[in-house]
Amino acid sequence: MAKEGYPFLFPLLLVAGLFFYSGMNWPGSLFLALALFIASFFRDPERLIPSDEAAIVSPADGKIVGIAAEPDQTTR
């Protein structure tokens, strides 16, 4: 799981644990389900980059730092 999700996950788990400890299973189940959703939302899977040099790979979680057009070599 990505570390950015921890501030959202831990409070939900704490509240779910408190509800379960106090015997209130329905609210505890709701908060546990929310915690599982947050954990799956902030998942950090291993990505395999293809070794094919012709493959186009897009960074799913990267950021765009610039867009530039290459000069057209065919119109000279």
C-alpha positions as CSV (number, residue, x, y, z in Angstrom):
1,M,0.0,0.0,0.0
2,A,1.2,3.5,-0.8
3,K,2.2,5.5,2.3
4,E,-0.1,8.4,1.3
5,G,-3.1,6.2,2.3
6,Y,-2.0,5.6,5.9
7,P,-3.6,8.8,7.3
8,F,-6.9,7.7,5.8
9,L,-6.6,4.0,6.7
10,F,-5.5,4.1,10.4
11,P,-8.3,6.3,11.7
12,L,-10.9,4.0,10.0
13,L,-9.3,0.9,11.5
14,L,-9.2,2.5,14.9
15,V,-12.8,3.5,14.8
16,A,-13.8,0.0,13.5
17,G,-11.8,-1.6,16.4
18,L,-13.5,0.6,18.9
19,F,-16.9,-0.3,17.6
20,F,-16.1,-4.0,17.6
21,Y,-14.6,-3.8,21.1
22,S,-17.8,-2.1,22.4
23,G,-20.0,-4.8,20.9
24,M,-21.4,-2.7,18.1
25,N,-20.8,-5.0,15.1
26,W,-22.8,-3.2,12.4
27,P,-21.0,0.1,12.6
28,G,-17.7,-1.7,13.1
29,S,-18.4,-3.7,9.9
30,L,-19.1,-0.5,8.0
31,F,-15.9,1.2,9.1
32,L,-13.9,-2.0,8.4
33,A,-15.5,-2.1,4.8
34,L,-14.4,1.6,4.4
35,A,-10.9,0.7,5.5
36,L,-10.7,-2.1,3.1
37,F,-11.9,0.2,0.3
38,I,-9.2,2.7,1.2
39,A,-6.5,0.0,1.3
40,S,-7.5,-1.2,-2.1
41,F,-7.7,2.4,-3.5
42,F,-4.1,3.2,-2.3
43,R,-2.6,-0.1,-3.5
44,D,0.9,0.0,-4.9
45,P,1.2,-3.0,-7.2
46,E,4.5,-4.0,-8.8
47,R,4.7,-2.9,-12.4
48,L,6.5,-4.9,-15.0
49,I,8.0,-2.8,-17.8
50,P,8.1,-4.7,-21.1
51,S,11.6,-5.3,-22.5
52,D,10.4,-4.6,-26.1
53,E,12.0,-1.4,-27.3
54,A,9.0,-0.6,-29.6
55,A,6.6,-0.8,-26.6
56,I,5.0,2.4,-25.5
57,V,4.8,2.6,-21.7
58,S,2.7,5.2,-19.9
59,P,3.4,6.1,-16.3
60,A,0.1,5.4,-14.5
61,D,1.1,7.4,-11.4
62,G,3.7,9.7,-12.9
63,K,3.3,13.4,-13.6
64,I,3.8,15.2,-16.9
65,V,6.7,17.6,-16.7
66,G,6.6,18.9,-20.3
67,I,5.1,18.4,-23.7
68,A,7.1,19.3,-26.8
69,A,6.7,18.5,-30.5
70,E,9.6,17.1,-32.4
71,P,10.6,19.1,-35.6
72,D,9.1,17.6,-38.7
73,Q,11.9,16.0,-40.7
74,T,9.9,15.2,-43.8
75,T,9.2,18.8,-45.0
76,R,12.8,19.8,-45.7
